[in-house]
Amino acid sequence: MARTPKAAVHRAAVTAQPTPATMITSVQRALRLLEAVAESPGTAPAKRLARTVGLPIGTTYHLLRTLTFEGYLQRLSDGSYALGDEVPRLLDAGEVQAARQRVRPALAALRDQARAPAYFATYEDGEIVVKAIQDSPRHPRIDMWVGFRDAAHATALGKSILASLGSEEVRDYLARHPLHQLTAHTITSPSLLLEALEQVRSSGLAIDDEEYLPGSVCLGTPVRARDGTTGAVALSFPRTRLRDLEELRGLVKGMAGRIARVYALTI
């Protein structure tokens, strides 16, 4: 038995039920056209699309032109239509968002195992951005008294990501981000920071020992995507817990591997 196109199913449902007053009909029609093009077994000319979704041909042409202009459809040389480049871009963005949501349970598990707040950050458009934090009343997050974009050099998250970048990207980042002195222990010399990044590359771990906040230590490790996207996972804890450093190293590295798998990344 032939499968009824999704667009036709929607058309029947709309016909059977009154459209709620809050719905925007033109948006619904555009979505039905997108579905009809996606489900078309071959070329999708405008007249066939109009019949499939039950629209006047004039309305169909207006919607097709709009969707083509926005990149969600493309008009082929024979006058028919196919999905445009914006559709896979939207799907890719949705997959990334879903992956980030799946990171949160992993961070929560790290928080509970380490008894410390857990963080995840990524490198996006030349900036290091904290994407997720899992803390609790018992294990509160660090007081981010300085914005992270101005303090990445003083954090394990930031150093983990910088150590994963190419030399040109690191130079570009440092040219745009002054190394502000946040505490007496903050690295403010570019050459010393580059040495610290080499140590991160060799050990796979970054440590912020009171560089961002007095009395606080942060331990992080890089997480790198197959497409070149770079991330990092980290813990923060009071300096009095340095005795637990070896245990925490193992937890951070192990969770970085788990997050890499959840996030479809490879370290």
BELRASUL-V139466 format. One line per field, one symbol per residue. phi: phi as a letter, one per 20 degrees, with the letter a starting at -180 (. if undefined). psi: psi as a letter, one per 40 degrees, with the letter a starting at -180 (. if undefined). burial: # if it has 16 or more other ideal C-beta (glycine too) atoms within 10 Angstrom, else .. A space follows every 10 residues. Layout:
# BELRASUL-V139466
phi=???
psi=???
burial=???
This chain:
# BELRASUL-V139466
phi=.fefggffff ffffffcffg feedfffgff fffgffffef fbfcfgffff ffemdfffff fffffffffe necceefene ccfeffffff ffffffffff fffgffffff gffelbfdcc ccdclncecf dbcdcagfcf fffefcgffd cffdcfgfff fffeefffff fffffecgef eebfdffdeg ffffffffff ffemcccddm edbgndcccc bfcdefeofd cbcbccafff egfegfffgf fffffffffg ffeldcf
psi=hihhiddddd ddddddiihi deihdddddd ddddddddeh ebigiddddd ddefiidddd ddddddddde eeiihideei iiiidddddd dddddddddd dedddddddd dddefiiiih iihhfeihhh dihhaiddgi iihgehhdde edeeiddddd ddeeiidddd dddddehigi hdieehhehd dddddddddd dddeiihhgf ddhheiihhi iihhideehh aiiiiiiide eddedddddd dddddddddd ddefih.
burial=....#.##.# #..#...... ........## #######..# ...#.#.### .####....# ..##..#... .###.....# #.##..#... .........# ..##.##..# #.##.##### ###....#.# .####...#. ##.....#.. ########## #####....# ..#...#.#. .#...##... ..##.##..# ....####.# ###..##### #####....# #######... .......##. ##..##.### .##.#.#
